[in-house]
Amino acid sequence: MIRCSLSSIIVHDQQAAEDFYVGKLGMKKVKDFPAGGARWLTVQAADGSGVEIVLEPSGYDFSKAWQAALYERGIPLTSLGCDDVQAEYERLTALGVTFRGPPQKHADYPPTVVFDDTCGNFIMLHQDQD
């Protein structure tokens, strides 16, 4: 069986990304070691569940252009899940995280909200369904 165990989020600055994803979102750092002039830096949910995310530097012009194009159009790079979107929105707002608006409720899919990760990306947060 094939499953996703590692994914990437392109970031402008790995230290700023670590500060945001660990310090604000509450994820835990899993790996951090030198890799080709940057760091192999991964984070994961605080309880160790889910996919490991590489906070990958946007070192190539094409990755910078792609990231900027998504951001300029307000398109989230990816989506992260949580148990309660409204509670996370309130917690993260209190920590200074910038959202594009309040959580949206949808008839056919879980509630969502979009925030700025301070590293060049909009990230959607969706409420997991049982």
N, C-alpha and C positions, 0 to 999 in steps of 0.2 A: 504494500500500500504506500502510495506517495502522499506526503503531507508537507505543508509549509512549516519549517522549523526556524527559519531565519529570513528576515526582510530588512530593507534599507530605507532610511529617511535621509535624504540629502540635506546637509546643513552648511551654512556659511562659516561657522566657527564651532569646532567640536567642544571647546570648554563652555561656551555659552549654551550649547545644546545639552551638555551634561548638567549644567546648573538648572536649566529649565525642566528637562525630563525627569531628573532625579529630585531636585529641590522643590519644584512647583507641582509637577504631576504626581510625584510620589513613587516613581518607578525605582528599581534598584539597579545599580551598576553591576553587570555580570563579568565582563571582560574589559581590560584596558591595558594594551601593550603597544609598543612602537610598531608601525607598519608603513614602510616606504615613505618616510617623511611626514607621516600623519600618525594617527592612532587607530588601532582596531578597538573600537569603543562600542560596547553593546549594553543595552538596558532591557529590562523585562518587568512585568508586573511585580509588585512588591512581594506577592506570595509565591513567586517563582512559576506561576502558570503562564500559559500562552507562548507566543512566538518571541524569540529574541530579536531585538531591533538593533541594527547597526546604524549608529549616528555617523554617517559617511560624509566626508568633506566633498564639497562641490569643486573639485580640482580641475575639471575640464570645462572649456568654453561651452560645449554643447549641453552639459548638465546645468551650467549656470543659466543658459538661455531657456532651457526647458522649465527649470524651476521658476524663473522670472515670469515666463509666459503663463504658467498656471496661477501664480500669485496675482499678477496684474488682472487676470480674468476672474479672480475670486474662487478658483477651483481648488478644493482640498486635494492635497497630495495623497492622503490615505485616510482611513477611518480607524479609530480605536474604539473598543467597546467598554462599557461599564454597567454596573447594576442599576444605577439611578442617575439619569442625565440631569435632572433638576438639582439634585443634591450636589453633584460634581460641579455644575454651573455655579452654584452659590459658593461652594468651597473655593473654587479656583478664582472666581471674581474677587473674593476677599483677599486672595494672595496676589492680586494685581494682573491676572491673566486677562488679555483683551479678547473679547468675543465679537463676532460680526452681528450679533443680535441675541435675543433670548432663545431658549430651546423651542423647537417647533414640534408640534404633535401632528402625526400623520394618521390617516385612516387605515392605510394598508401596510405600514411598516413602522418600526419602533421610533420613538422620539430621537431627535438629533439636534446638535448645536455645533457651530464651527468656531474655532479659536485660532489665534495667531501664535505660532510657536517661538517667535522672536528670532528664528533662524532661517527665515525666508519661505516659510510654508504656512498655508492654512491647513488645519487638521480637523476632520469631522469627528465628533464624539457621538456614538450611537448607543442606545440602551439595548443591552443583550436581552434576547427573548428566551424563555425556558423552553 
